[in-house]
Amino acid sequence: MKIREISQLLDAKLYTGEEMLDREVHNGFSCDLMSDVLAYAENEAVLLTGLVNPQVIRTAEMMDIVCLVFVRGKEPTEAMIKLAEERSIVIMSTDKRMFTSCGILHDAGLKSGDE
Amino acid sequence: MEPMILEYTVSADDFSGAGEASGDVKKTLKSLGFPPEVIRRVSVAMYEAEINMVIHARGGKITVEISPDEIRVCCEDVGPGIPDIDLAMQEGWSTASDKVRGLGFGAGMGLPNIKKYTDYLDIKTVVGQGTTLTMSVAV
């Protein structure tokens, strides 16, 4: 699924990565626990999370996660936006809740890495 | 060929800076052309160790040795040490504070993750003196 499609489906506000909207993500992962992201997320994934701190960006960097979606209307800080820009990671924020967001993306064909 | 040596000091003062060293190693390995899977395994294991140093041990020192056939990472701290390594290796077992958990870590996956992503892991620890963790990933 293209990042552009994720952004449209979730009616999300984009903070970084305007030029990367045509990149593909291969699967989705949703989690607030970064240690679990480091244990289970797959390559080239989109991560949906309600956790907002710089370690979310660093975790994404280590796991080659290309796109981050903050759910429940949470907004990244300036420091996080800068970190993400330097690492070519797309950040967006949606007002939808985690479960709803995952359901919408799954219905649209995005799968989890273990499916 | 002599291995390339990278050295980092990990500061415990700034949680948001944790991961800086691992990110730098990741960039270096990328520029040297190592396979993506090797790079990911090294950077995730080192990042977990870096986080551990910040949340448990007031920081420390990391030395990375890059050879064509192996990446070796040595993390030394003068923190509290690990009283029971078997317990610490169990998934889900953690002594982290609620504050650390609120930041998305301290779920008891750090050491298990490091073990999972590396080919070799050795932990030397003395309670009250510190911990030295040596790990390597074969290329």
gemmi code that builds the backbone of each chain (N, CA, C; Angstrom):
import gemmi

chains = {
    "A": [
        ("MET", (0.843, -1.194, 0.000), (0.000, 0.000, 0.000), (0.879, 1.246, 0.000)),
        ("LYS", (0.509, 2.233, -0.799), (1.294, 3.465, -0.840), (1.006, 4.325, 0.406)),
        ("ILE", (2.008, 5.061, 0.824), (1.843, 5.917, 2.001), (0.727, 6.953, 1.759)),
        ("ARG", (0.619, 7.392, 0.524), (-0.435, 8.355, 0.171), (-1.818, 7.803, 0.522)),
        ("GLU", (-2.019, 6.524, 0.223), (-3.305, 5.881, 0.468), (-3.597, 5.807, 1.973)),
        ("ILE", (-2.557, 5.516, 2.752), (-2.714, 5.462, 4.214), (-3.179, 6.818, 4.723)),
        ("SER", (-2.507, 7.839, 4.236), (-2.819, 9.203, 4.664), (-4.263, 9.578, 4.316)),
        ("GLN", (-4.702, 9.166, 3.108), (-6.073, 9.498, 2.690), (-7.104, 8.692, 3.480)),
        ("LEU", (-6.839, 7.392, 3.636), (-7.791, 6.523, 4.339), (-7.999, 6.969, 5.791)),
        ("LEU", (-6.931, 7.484, 6.406), (-7.017, 7.863, 7.822), (-7.298, 9.355, 7.998)),
        ("ASP", (-7.449, 10.033, 6.868), (-7.716, 11.469, 6.900), (-6.656, 12.162, 7.789)),
        ("ALA", (-5.407, 11.834, 7.512), (-4.321, 12.221, 8.419), (-3.655, 13.531, 8.020)),
        ("LYS", (-3.082, 14.162, 9.019), (-2.295, 15.373, 8.801), (-0.825, 14.960, 8.672)),
        ("LEU", (-0.181, 15.449, 7.595), (1.196, 15.044, 7.318), (2.188, 16.045, 7.920)),
        ("TYR", (3.209, 15.519, 8.611), (4.230, 16.399, 9.201), (5.560, 16.349, 8.456)),
        ("THR", (5.906, 15.172, 7.939), (7.142, 15.050, 7.154), (6.875, 14.094, 5.999)),
        ("GLY", (7.721, 14.180, 4.975), (7.730, 13.147, 3.935), (6.781, 13.356, 2.779)),
        ("GLU", (6.407, 14.614, 2.527), (5.562, 14.944, 1.370), (6.082, 14.244, 0.098)),
        ("GLU", (7.432, 14.227, -0.035), (8.042, 13.679, -1.259), (8.119, 12.150, -1.241)),
        ("MET", (7.689, 11.546, -0.123), (7.797, 10.079, -0.038), (6.442, 9.392, -0.098)),
        ("LEU", (5.392, 10.138, -0.466), (4.032, 9.587, -0.416), (3.815, 8.411, -1.369)),
        ("ASP", (4.655, 8.295, -2.390), (4.478, 7.195, -3.338), (5.272, 5.957, -2.958)),
        ("ARG", (5.932, 6.008, -1.810), (6.647, 4.808, -1.339), (5.658, 3.757, -0.863)),
        ("GLU", (6.040, 2.510, -1.028), (5.185, 1.389, -0.624), (5.527, 0.957, 0.800)),
        ("VAL", (4.511, 0.640, 1.600), (4.770, -0.083, 2.849), (4.236, -1.507, 2.658)),
        ("HIS", (4.951, -2.475, 3.225), (4.598, -3.870, 2.951), (3.653, -4.462, 3.994)),
        ("ASN", (3.680, -3.904, 5.205), (2.767, -4.409, 6.230), (2.585, -3.380, 7.333)),
        ("GLY", (1.657, -3.689, 8.254), (1.357, -2.743, 9.322), (1.631, -3.343, 10.692)),
        ("PHE", (1.953, -2.464, 11.649), (2.186, -2.899, 13.024), (1.643, -1.803, 13.928)),
        ("SER", (0.949, -2.190, 15.006), (0.426, -1.156, 15.898), (0.807, -1.497, 17.326)),
        ("CYS", (1.398, -0.528, 18.028), (1.947, -0.826, 19.341), (2.382, 0.463, 20.037)),
        ("ASP", (2.207, 0.487, 21.357), (2.722, 1.619, 22.123), (4.024, 1.260, 22.831)),
        ("LEU", (4.387, 0.002, 22.734), (5.554, -0.487, 23.459), (6.716, -0.641, 22.474)),
        ("MET", (7.719, 0.228, 22.595), (8.789, 0.220, 21.605), (9.599, -1.073, 21.645)),
        ("SER", (9.734, -1.677, 22.837), (10.466, -2.945, 22.929), (9.791, -4.033, 22.093)),
        ("ASP", (8.470, -4.015, 22.053), (7.761, -5.004, 21.234), (7.897, -4.680, 19.748)),
        ("VAL", (7.936, -3.397, 19.422), (8.179, -3.018, 18.024), (9.538, -3.581, 17.600)),
        ("LEU", (10.530, -3.439, 18.485), (11.885, -3.921, 18.174), (11.930, -5.443, 18.082)),
        ("ALA", (10.995, -6.112, 18.747), (10.985, -7.572, 18.714), (10.205, -8.121, 17.526)),
        ("TYR", (9.139, -7.440, 17.121), (8.223, -8.072, 16.174), (7.985, -7.363, 14.838)),
        ("ALA", (8.251, -6.081, 14.741), (7.887, -5.386, 13.501), (8.709, -5.916, 12.332)),
        ("GLU", (8.145, -5.822, 11.145), (8.826, -6.303, 9.945), (9.406, -5.112, 9.193)),
        ("ASN", (10.227, -5.433, 8.229), (10.835, -4.403, 7.378), (9.804, -3.582, 6.631)),
        ("GLU", (10.139, -2.323, 6.357), (9.338, -1.481, 5.476), (7.869, -1.449, 5.897)),
        ("ALA", (7.659, -1.314, 7.210), (6.300, -1.332, 7.726), (5.809, 0.085, 8.007)),
        ("VAL", (4.481, 0.196, 8.232), (3.938, 1.409, 8.816), (3.662, 1.062, 10.281)),
        ("LEU", (4.043, 1.967, 11.187), (3.789, 1.755, 12.609), (2.724, 2.734, 13.079)),
        ("LEU", (1.648, 2.196, 13.663), (0.626, 3.049, 14.270), (0.845, 3.023, 15.774)),
        ("THR", (0.916, 4.200, 16.386), (1.190, 4.235, 17.819), (0.537, 5.440, 18.488)),
        ("GLY", (0.313, 5.297, 19.787), (-0.208, 6.413, 20.569), (0.882, 7.004, 21.439)),
        ("LEU", (2.095, 6.466, 21.290), (3.221, 6.945, 22.099), (3.924, 8.067, 21.343)),
        ("VAL", (4.154, 9.176, 22.031), (4.786, 10.317, 21.366), (6.044, 10.725, 22.120)),
        ("ASN", (7.197, 10.263, 21.669), (8.485, 10.754, 22.171), (9.572, 10.428, 21.154)),
        ("PRO", (10.754, 11.039, 21.284), (11.783, 10.864, 20.243), (12.201, 9.416, 20.028)),
        ("GLN", (12.028, 8.563, 21.053), (12.449, 7.174, 20.884), (11.560, 6.419, 19.878)),
        ("VAL", (10.374, 6.948, 19.611), (9.537, 6.332, 18.574), (10.230, 6.490, 17.219)),
        ("ILE", (10.808, 7.669, 16.983), (11.505, 7.912, 15.718), (12.756, 7.036, 15.639)),
        ("ARG", (13.471, 6.943, 16.761), (14.709, 6.145, 16.755), (14.401, 4.657, 16.571)),
        ("THR", (13.322, 4.199, 17.204), (12.909, 2.804, 17.023), (12.583, 2.551, 15.547)),
        ("ALA", (11.864, 3.485, 14.940), (11.526, 3.358, 13.516), (12.803, 3.299, 12.678)),
        ("GLU", (13.760, 4.128, 13.045), (15.029, 4.148, 12.305), (15.704, 2.770, 12.350)),
        ("MET", (15.796, 2.198, 13.557), (16.487, 0.910, 13.713), (15.768, -0.199, 12.949)),
        ("MET", (14.418, -0.137, 12.900), (13.645, -1.218, 12.290), (13.334, -0.970, 10.811)),
        ("ASP", (13.887, 0.075, 10.234), (13.600, 0.423, 8.835), (12.099, 0.613, 8.600)),
        ("ILE", (11.442, 1.198, 9.595), (10.023, 1.537, 9.451), (9.954, 2.854, 8.671)),
        ("VAL", (9.162, 2.867, 7.590), (9.211, 4.022, 6.703), (8.151, 5.071, 7.014)),
        ("CYS", (7.129, 4.673, 7.786), (6.025, 5.599, 8.024), (5.462, 5.410, 9.437)),
        ("LEU", (5.229, 6.527, 10.127), (4.664, 6.500, 11.477), (3.328, 7.216, 11.472)),
        ("VAL", (2.322, 6.595, 12.091), (1.031, 7.251, 12.234), (0.735, 7.400, 13.720)),
        ("PHE", (0.576, 8.638, 14.174), (0.174, 8.867, 15.563), (-1.345, 8.909, 15.600)),
        ("VAL", (-1.923, 8.075, 16.465), (-3.377, 7.965, 16.510), (-3.952, 8.832, 17.632)),
        ("ARG", (-5.280, 8.902, 17.678), (-6.025, 9.658, 18.701), (-5.607, 11.131, 18.725)),
        ("GLY", (-5.244, 11.653, 17.562), (-4.965, 13.086, 17.437), (-3.670, 13.540, 18.079)),
        ("LYS", (-2.781, 12.619, 18.394), (-1.529, 13.008, 19.042), (-0.591, 13.659, 18.034)),
        ("GLU", (0.133, 14.650, 18.507), (0.988, 15.409, 17.593), (2.454, 15.269, 17.973)),
        ("PRO", (3.328, 15.128, 16.965), (4.766, 15.028, 17.251), (5.332, 16.380, 17.665)),
        ("THR", (6.421, 16.360, 18.426), (7.088, 17.600, 18.812), (8.026, 18.050, 17.685)),
        ("GLU", (8.492, 19.285, 17.776), (9.433, 19.809, 16.775), (10.684, 18.933, 16.701)),
        ("ALA", (11.180, 18.518, 17.867), (12.406, 17.698, 17.902), (12.180, 16.377, 17.167)),
        ("MET", (10.988, 15.812, 17.326), (10.681, 14.542, 16.647), (10.585, 14.741, 15.139)),
        ("ILE", (9.981, 15.855, 14.735), (9.838, 16.135, 13.302), (11.224, 16.261, 12.665)),
        ("LYS", (12.129, 16.942, 13.381), (13.481, 17.134, 12.860), (14.200, 15.777, 12.729)),
        ("LEU", (14.109, 14.969, 13.785), (14.727, 13.629, 13.754), (14.202, 12.817, 12.571)),
        ("ALA", (12.897, 12.874, 12.357), (12.274, 12.080, 11.287), (12.699, 12.588, 9.911)),
        ("GLU", (12.769, 13.906, 9.764), (13.199, 14.473, 8.482), (14.604, 14.018, 8.138)),
        ("GLU", (15.493, 14.063, 9.139), (16.887, 13.658, 8.911), (16.993, 12.187, 8.522)),
        ("ARG", (16.007, 11.389, 8.927), (16.062, 9.951, 8.689), (15.105, 9.501, 7.584)),
        ("SER", (14.523, 10.447, 6.878), (13.579, 10.137, 5.795), (12.454, 9.212, 6.248)),
        ("ILE", (11.848, 9.564, 7.373), (10.701, 8.803, 7.877), (9.465, 9.700, 7.780)),
        ("VAL", (8.390, 9.153, 7.225), (7.151, 9.918, 7.086), (6.411, 9.913, 8.427)),
        ("ILE", (5.953, 11.085, 8.871), (5.133, 11.159, 10.085), (3.781, 11.756, 9.753)),
        ("MET", (2.734, 11.122, 10.250), (1.405, 11.725, 10.119), (0.605, 11.494, 11.396)),
        ("SER", (-0.470, 12.249, 11.538), (-1.305, 12.140, 12.730), (-2.765, 12.043, 12.309)),
        ("THR", (-3.487, 11.118, 12.924), (-4.912, 10.976, 12.623), (-5.727, 11.145, 13.906)),
        ("ASP", (-6.928, 11.701, 13.759), (-7.805, 11.841, 14.924), (-8.454, 10.508, 15.291)),
        ("LYS", (-8.404, 9.554, 14.356), (-9.053, 8.264, 14.622), (-8.291, 7.506, 15.708)),
        ("ARG", (-8.999, 6.587, 16.358), (-8.374, 5.786, 17.394), (-7.579, 4.630, 16.772)),
        ("MET", (-6.783, 3.999, 17.598), (-5.918, 2.930, 17.116), (-6.688, 1.798, 16.433)),
        ("PHE", (-7.722, 1.286, 17.116), (-8.455, 0.120, 16.600), (-9.125, 0.456, 15.269)),
        ("THR", (-9.728, 1.661, 15.226), (-10.401, 2.097, 14.007), (-9.392, 2.214, 12.867)),
        ("SER", (-8.258, 2.835, 13.148), (-7.245, 3.060, 12.119), (-6.741, 1.732, 11.556)),
        ("CYS", (-6.472, 0.799, 12.463), (-5.977, -0.510, 12.017), (-7.033, -1.205, 11.158)),
        ("GLY", (-8.285, -1.130, 11.595), (-9.374, -1.773, 10.855), (-9.504, -1.204, 9.453)),
        ("ILE", (-9.426, 0.108, 9.350), (-9.559, 0.754, 8.036), (-8.440, 0.294, 7.102)),
        ("LEU", (-7.222, 0.285, 7.606), (-6.082, -0.098, 6.759), (-6.152, -1.584, 6.394)),
        ("HIS", (-6.578, -2.398, 7.351), (-6.678, -3.843, 7.095), (-7.761, -4.126, 6.057)),
        ("ASP", (-8.898, -3.470, 6.197), (-9.985, -3.634, 5.212), (-9.524, -3.241, 3.816)),
        ("ALA", (-8.624, -2.268, 3.773), (-8.155, -1.772, 2.473), (-7.043, -2.654, 1.902)),
        ("GLY", (-6.681, -3.708, 2.651), (-5.743, -4.674, 2.077), (-4.364, -4.725, 2.726)),
        ("LEU", (-4.100, -3.817, 3.673), (-2.797, -3.857, 4.337), (-2.797, -4.972, 5.382)),
        ("LYS", (-1.778, -5.815, 5.347), (-1.741, -6.949, 6.259), (-0.673, -6.761, 7.338)),
        ("SER", (-0.804, -7.585, 8.376), (0.216, -7.653, 9.403), (1.346, -8.574, 8.899)),
        ("GLY", (2.535, -8.404, 9.454), (3.668, -9.209, 9.010), (3.502, -10.701, 9.254)),
        ("ASP", (2.572, -11.090, 10.155), (2.429, -12.516, 10.474), (1.252, -13.165, 9.747)),
        ("GLU", (0.639, -12.459, 8.826), (-0.501, -13.042, 8.094), (-0.028, -13.763, 6.823)),
    ],
    "B": [
        ("MET", (43.028, -7.905, 7.520), (42.592, -6.501, 7.580), (42.234, -6.127, 9.026)),
        ("GLU", (42.729, -4.991, 9.475), (42.413, -4.505, 10.827), (40.939, -4.119, 10.902)),
        ("PRO", (40.249, -4.467, 11.992), (38.851, -4.022, 12.087), (38.758, -2.500, 12.259)),
        ("MET", (37.649, -1.946, 11.793), (37.385, -0.523, 12.032), (36.808, -0.411, 13.438)),
        ("ILE", (37.318, 0.519, 14.234), (36.847, 0.670, 15.618), (36.076, 1.981, 15.767)),
        ("LEU", (34.887, 1.891, 16.339), (34.102, 3.097, 16.642), (33.855, 3.117, 18.146)),
        ("GLU", (34.036, 4.291, 18.758), (33.816, 4.385, 20.207), (32.789, 5.468, 20.533)),
        ("TYR", (31.935, 5.158, 21.479), (30.886, 6.099, 21.859), (30.768, 6.197, 23.379)),
        ("THR", (30.450, 7.380, 23.844), (30.103, 7.559, 25.245), (28.599, 7.770, 25.309)),
        ("VAL", (27.934, 6.955, 26.114), (26.477, 7.066, 26.239), (26.161, 7.849, 27.511)),
        ("SER", (25.444, 8.948, 27.339), (25.105, 9.781, 28.492), (23.743, 9.386, 29.036)),
        ("ALA", (23.641, 9.359, 30.342), (22.367, 8.972, 30.948), (21.479, 10.185, 31.212)),
        ("ASP", (22.004, 11.364, 30.934), (21.270, 12.584, 31.291), (20.093, 12.856, 30.369)),
        ("ASP", (20.217, 12.380, 29.135), (19.262, 12.797, 28.131), (18.645, 11.573, 27.457)),
        ("PHE", (17.451, 11.211, 27.896), (16.804, 10.023, 27.336), (16.555, 10.174, 25.837)),
        ("SER", (16.252, 11.402, 25.404), (15.924, 11.585, 23.992), (17.147, 11.366, 23.107)),
        ("GLY", (18.357, 11.450, 23.696), (19.574, 11.218, 22.910), (19.942, 9.747, 22.802)),
        ("ALA", (19.277, 8.890, 23.602), (19.573, 7.458, 23.540), (19.244, 6.947, 22.141)),
        ("GLY", (20.180, 6.253, 21.550), (19.968, 5.770, 20.184), (20.840, 6.505, 19.177)),
        ("GLU", (21.457, 7.574, 19.630), (22.347, 8.363, 18.759), (23.509, 7.484, 18.268)),
        ("ALA", (24.138, 6.747, 19.185), (25.286, 5.903, 18.826), (24.851, 4.783, 17.874)),
        ("SER", (23.725, 4.140, 18.190), (23.242, 3.046, 17.333), (22.897, 3.551, 15.936)),
        ("GLY", (22.318, 4.730, 15.879), (21.982, 5.331, 14.588), (23.242, 5.600, 13.770)),
        ("ASP", (24.288, 6.043, 14.455), (25.555, 6.325, 13.775), (26.182, 5.039, 13.225)),
        ("VAL", (26.116, 3.968, 14.037), (26.656, 2.675, 13.588), (25.863, 2.177, 12.383)),
        ("LYS", (24.551, 2.340, 12.457), (23.699, 1.911, 11.343), (24.108, 2.623, 10.046)),
        ("LYS", (24.300, 3.931, 10.151), (24.712, 4.724, 8.978), (26.057, 4.250, 8.442)),
        ("THR", (27.000, 4.013, 9.362), (28.343, 3.581, 8.952), (28.284, 2.232, 8.242)),
        ("LEU", (27.513, 1.274, 8.822), (27.426, -0.058, 8.218), (26.774, 0.023, 6.833)),
        ("LYS", (25.787, 0.917, 6.703), (25.118, 1.112, 5.411), (26.128, 1.603, 4.378)),
        ("SER", (26.923, 2.604, 4.794), (27.870, 3.196, 3.847), (28.966, 2.197, 3.466)),
        ("LEU", (29.224, 1.216, 4.347), (30.235, 0.200, 4.041), (29.652, -0.943, 3.201)),
        ("GLY", (28.330, -0.924, 3.001), (27.706, -1.894, 2.109), (27.381, -3.242, 2.724)),
        ("PHE", (27.216, -3.309, 4.059), (26.822, -4.574, 4.684), (25.374, -4.913, 4.316)),
        ("PRO", (24.997, -6.219, 4.335), (23.612, -6.596, 3.990), (22.606, -5.969, 4.964)),
        ("PRO", (21.433, -5.546, 4.466), (20.425, -4.876, 5.302), (20.047, -5.662, 6.551)),
        ("GLU", (19.927, -6.987, 6.438), (19.516, -7.794, 7.582), (20.574, -7.762, 8.690)),
        ("VAL", (21.849, -7.797, 8.288), (22.950, -7.709, 9.257), (22.914, -6.345, 9.940)),
        ("ILE", (22.712, -5.306, 9.164), (22.673, -3.944, 9.700), (21.541, -3.807, 10.712)),
        ("ARG", (20.388, -4.372, 10.361), (19.231, -4.255, 11.255), (19.473, -4.999, 12.565)),
        ("ARG", (20.023, -6.184, 12.470), (20.270, -6.975, 13.678), (21.258, -6.257, 14.601)),
        ("VAL", (22.327, -5.735, 14.026), (23.327, -5.030, 14.840), (22.710, -3.785, 15.463)),
        ("SER", (21.995, -3.004, 14.660), (21.529, -1.720, 15.183), (20.423, -1.898, 16.226)),
        ("VAL", (19.550, -2.896, 16.042), (18.499, -3.115, 17.042), (19.106, -3.615, 18.359)),
        ("ALA", (20.026, -4.580, 18.271), (20.649, -5.124, 19.493), (21.414, -4.023, 20.227)),
        ("MET", (22.146, -3.218, 19.469), (22.926, -2.155, 20.100), (22.016, -1.082, 20.692)),
        ("TYR", (20.918, -0.790, 20.013), (19.962, 0.205, 20.499), (19.341, -0.247, 21.826)),
        ("GLU", (18.964, -1.509, 21.917), (18.430, -2.041, 23.177), (19.469, -1.903, 24.292)),
        ("ALA", (20.715, -2.208, 23.960), (21.778, -2.109, 24.967), (21.990, -0.650, 25.380)),
        ("GLU", (21.916, 0.235, 24.409), (22.086, 1.662, 24.678), (20.968, 2.168, 25.598)),
        ("ILE", (19.743, 1.760, 25.299), (18.597, 2.133, 26.138), (18.803, 1.593, 27.561)),
        ("ASN", (19.227, 0.335, 27.659), (19.477, -0.257, 28.976), (20.488, 0.556, 29.768)),
        ("MET", (21.558, 0.990, 29.089), (22.595, 1.772, 29.766), (22.026, 3.080, 30.304)),
        ("VAL", (21.118, 3.662, 29.541), (20.540, 4.945, 29.953), (19.556, 4.755, 31.108)),
        ("ILE", (18.696, 3.722, 31.017), (17.648, 3.624, 32.042), (18.107, 2.899, 33.301)),
        ("HIS", (19.110, 2.023, 33.185), (19.512, 1.250, 34.360), (20.875, 1.652, 34.926)),
        ("ALA", (21.753, 2.194, 34.085), (23.164, 2.215, 34.500), (23.838, 3.584, 34.430)),
        ("ARG", (23.104, 4.649, 34.328), (23.701, 5.986, 34.275), (24.700, 6.141, 33.126)),
        ("GLY", (24.428, 5.478, 32.010), (25.290, 5.625, 30.838), (26.471, 4.686, 30.856)),
        ("GLY", (27.381, 4.885, 29.895), (28.537, 4.007, 29.795), (29.298, 4.218, 28.500)),
        ("LYS", (30.020, 3.175, 28.105), (30.886, 3.273, 26.935), (30.588, 2.120, 25.981)),
        ("ILE", (30.516, 2.423, 24.688), (30.279, 1.360, 23.698), (31.423, 1.356, 22.680)),
        ("THR", (31.977, 0.189, 22.428), (33.009, 0.049, 21.403), (32.494, -0.905, 20.333)),
        ("VAL", (32.593, -0.488, 19.090), (32.127, -1.318, 17.979), (33.322, -1.670, 17.098)),
        ("GLU", (33.467, -2.975, 16.831), (34.544, -3.435, 15.947), (33.930, -3.980, 14.674)),
        ("ILE", (34.261, -3.357, 13.573), (33.662, -3.778, 12.301), (34.705, -4.518, 11.460)),
        ("SER", (34.475, -5.810, 11.243), (35.321, -6.603, 10.352), (34.444, -7.079, 9.195)),
        ("PRO", (35.048, -7.501, 8.090), (34.233, -7.946, 6.949), (33.325, -9.133, 7.295)),
        ("ASP", (33.754, -9.982, 8.247), (32.950, -11.178, 8.534), (32.194, -11.117, 9.855)),
        ("GLU", (32.364, -10.043, 10.624), (31.701, -9.972, 11.936), (31.644, -8.539, 12.456)),
        ("ILE", (30.521, -8.212, 13.090), (30.416, -6.927, 13.791), (30.326, -7.254, 15.280)),
        ("ARG", (31.223, -6.671, 16.063), (31.264, -6.962, 17.498), (30.962, -5.667, 18.257)),
        ("VAL", (30.083, -5.750, 19.232), (29.711, -4.568, 20.015), (29.951, -4.860, 21.485)),
        ("CYS", (30.720, -3.986, 22.141), (31.001, -4.181, 23.561), (30.458, -2.973, 24.340)),
        ("CYS", (29.566, -3.230, 25.301), (28.930, -2.158, 26.070), (29.357, -2.273, 27.533)),
        ("GLU", (30.014, -1.260, 28.042), (30.501, -1.304, 29.425), (29.852, -0.207, 30.243)),
        ("ASP", (29.339, -0.576, 31.417), (28.813, 0.467, 32.294), (29.282, 0.222, 33.725)),
        ("VAL", (29.154, 1.256, 34.531), (29.487, 1.120, 35.952), (28.211, 1.277, 36.777)),
        ("GLY", (27.166, 0.644, 36.277), (25.859, 0.727, 36.920), (25.704, -0.288, 38.042)),
        ("PRO", (24.461, -0.612, 38.397), (24.185, -1.449, 39.566), (24.465, -2.938, 39.362)),
        ("GLY", (24.707, -3.355, 38.097), (24.889, -4.778, 37.847), (23.560, -5.507, 37.781)),
        ("ILE", (23.587, -6.773, 37.328), (22.366, -7.568, 37.200), (22.436, -8.710, 38.210)),
        ("PRO", (21.584, -8.697, 39.260), (21.676, -9.709, 40.312), (21.380, -11.125, 39.811)),
        ("ASP", (20.433, -11.276, 38.894), (20.056, -12.613, 38.424), (19.895, -12.583, 36.900)),
        ("ILE", (20.932, -13.043, 36.193), (20.917, -12.953, 34.729), (19.818, -13.821, 34.121)),
        ("ASP", (19.579, -15.016, 34.702), (18.526, -15.884, 34.150), (17.174, -15.187, 34.152)),
        ("LEU", (16.891, -14.489, 35.263), (15.630, -13.732, 35.337), (15.619, -12.614, 34.310)),
        ("ALA", (16.735, -11.907, 34.210), (16.813, -10.762, 33.293), (16.660, -11.186, 31.836)),
        ("MET", (17.001, -12.442, 31.542), (16.885, -12.932, 30.163), (15.463, -13.369, 29.824)),
        ("GLN", (14.600, -13.470, 30.862), (13.219, -13.899, 30.600), (12.401, -12.778, 29.985)),
        ("GLU", (11.677, -13.120, 28.917), (10.820, -12.117, 28.286), (9.787, -11.623, 29.287)),
        ("GLY", (9.667, -10.319, 29.402), (8.629, -9.748, 30.253), (9.085, -9.426, 31.665)),
        ("TRP", (10.274, -9.887, 32.052), (10.752, -9.581, 33.408), (11.528, -8.281, 33.377)),
        ("SER", (11.169, -7.345, 34.254), (11.793, -6.029, 34.198), (11.844, -5.376, 35.566)),
        ("THR", (12.875, -4.559, 35.782), (12.941, -3.778, 37.018), (12.788, -2.286, 36.724)),
        ("ALA", (12.383, -1.977, 35.484), (12.313, -0.571, 35.084), (11.224, 0.183, 35.845)),
        ("SER", (11.426, 1.480, 35.999), (10.462, 2.328, 36.705), (9.234, 2.592, 35.828)),
        ("ASP", (8.169, 3.063, 36.464), (6.963, 3.425, 35.716), (7.263, 4.521, 34.701)),
        ("LYS", (8.188, 5.392, 35.054), (8.545, 6.501, 34.140), (9.111, 5.928, 32.841)),
        ("VAL", (10.016, 4.968, 32.984), (10.624, 4.340, 31.809), (9.574, 3.595, 30.988)),
        ("ARG", (8.644, 2.926, 31.689), (7.579, 2.203, 30.986), (6.696, 3.171, 30.208)),
        ("GLY", (6.471, 4.332, 30.799), (5.676, 5.360, 30.127), (6.321, 5.847, 28.834)),
        ("LEU", (7.618, 5.646, 28.730), (8.335, 6.068, 27.528), (8.370, 4.968, 26.466)),
        ("GLY", (7.775, 3.824, 26.779), (7.669, 2.759, 25.783), (8.705, 1.663, 25.930)),
        ("PHE", (9.467, 1.722, 27.034), (10.486, 0.691, 27.250), (10.266, 0.028, 28.608)),
        ("GLY", (11.220, -0.836, 29.002), (11.109, -1.462, 30.312), (10.030, -2.522, 30.355)),
        ("ALA", (9.764, -3.149, 29.210), (8.760, -4.201, 29.180), (9.398, -5.569, 29.326)),
        ("GLY", (10.677, -5.580, 29.648), (11.351, -6.866, 29.830), (11.662, -7.575, 28.527)),
        ("MET", (11.889, -6.801, 27.474), (12.219, -7.404, 26.175), (13.641, -7.060, 25.729)),
        ("GLY", (14.326, -6.203, 26.489), (15.639, -5.708, 26.058), (16.661, -6.809, 25.854)),
        ("LEU", (17.017, -7.509, 26.936), (18.020, -8.579, 26.810), (17.539, -9.725, 25.906)),
        ("PRO", (16.260, -10.166, 26.045), (15.795, -11.202, 25.111), (15.921, -10.766, 23.644)),
        ("ASN", (15.620, -9.493, 23.371), (15.767, -8.995, 21.996), (17.221, -9.032, 21.549)),
        ("ILE", (18.114, -8.636, 22.452), (19.540, -8.637, 22.098), (19.970, -10.067, 21.756)),
        ("LYS", (19.539, -11.021, 22.569), (19.880, -12.432, 22.320), (19.327, -12.887, 20.973)),
        ("LYS", (18.081, -12.479, 20.712), (17.401, -12.886, 19.484), (18.133, -12.392, 18.226)),
        ("TYR", (18.663, -11.191, 18.290), (19.229, -10.581, 17.085), (20.730, -10.813, 16.903)),
        ("THR", (21.391, -11.422, 17.902), (22.838, -11.594, 17.783), (23.212, -13.079, 17.661)),
        ("ASP", (24.429, -13.341, 17.196), (24.913, -14.719, 17.099), (25.690, -15.118, 18.348)),
        ("TYR", (26.173, -14.118, 19.061), (26.963, -14.383, 20.264), (26.635, -13.305, 21.291)),
        ("LEU", (26.415, -13.727, 22.532), (26.149, -12.747, 23.589), (26.795, -13.215, 24.883)),
        ("ASP", (27.591, -12.345, 25.478), (28.224, -12.665, 26.758), (27.960, -11.508, 27.718)),
        ("ILE", (27.495, -11.842, 28.922), (27.213, -10.798, 29.910), (28.072, -11.050, 31.140)),
        ("LYS", (28.928, -10.074, 31.440), (29.704, -10.158, 32.674), (29.179, -9.064, 33.581)),
        ("THR", (28.749, -9.453, 34.776), (28.148, -8.440, 35.638), (28.516, -8.682, 37.099)),
        ("VAL", (28.782, -7.594, 37.801), (29.051, -7.673, 39.232), (28.135, -6.662, 39.911)),
        ("VAL", (27.318, -7.159, 40.841), (26.360, -6.274, 41.509), (27.121, -5.153, 42.233)),
        ("GLY", (26.683, -3.933, 41.978), (27.314, -2.780, 42.617), (28.501, -2.228, 41.838)),
        ("GLN", (28.959, -2.969, 40.836), (30.140, -2.496, 40.082), (29.865, -2.207, 38.619)),
        ("GLY", (29.022, -3.004, 38.001), (28.717, -2.721, 36.608), (28.559, -3.959, 35.754)),
        ("THR", (28.269, -3.710, 34.492), (27.982, -4.789, 33.546), (28.739, -4.550, 32.247)),
        ("THR", (29.298, -5.617, 31.699), (29.896, -5.549, 30.366), (29.203, -6.589, 29.497)),
        ("LEU", (28.653, -6.081, 28.423), (27.887, -6.930, 27.526), (28.642, -6.979, 26.197)),
        ("THR", (28.997, -8.159, 25.756), (29.683, -8.285, 24.473), (28.807, -9.100, 23.543)),
        ("MET", (28.574, -8.577, 22.357), (27.720, -9.304, 21.412), (28.319, -9.220, 20.025)),
        ("SER", (27.998, -10.197, 19.195), (28.454, -10.087, 17.822), (27.436, -10.674, 16.860)),
        ("VAL", (27.500, -10.153, 15.647), (26.648, -10.636, 14.566), (27.577, -11.050, 13.427)),
        ("ALA", (27.422, -12.279, 12.955), (28.243, -12.752, 11.842), (27.670, -12.218, 10.526)),
        ("VAL", (28.571, -11.921, 9.588), (28.106, -11.384, 8.305), (27.881, -12.533, 7.330)),
    ],
}
model = gemmi.Model(1)
for chain_id, residues in chains.items():
    chain = gemmi.Chain(chain_id)
    for i, (resn, *xyz) in enumerate(residues, 1):
        res = gemmi.Residue()
        res.name, res.seqid = resn, gemmi.SeqId(i, " ")
        for name, pos in zip(("N", "CA", "C"), xyz):
            atom = gemmi.Atom()
            atom.name, atom.element = name, gemmi.Element(name[0])
            atom.pos, atom.b_iso = gemmi.Position(*pos), 0.0
            res.add_atom(atom)
        chain.add_residue(res)
    model.add_chain(chain)
structure = gemmi.Structure()
structure.add_model(model)
structure.setup_entities()
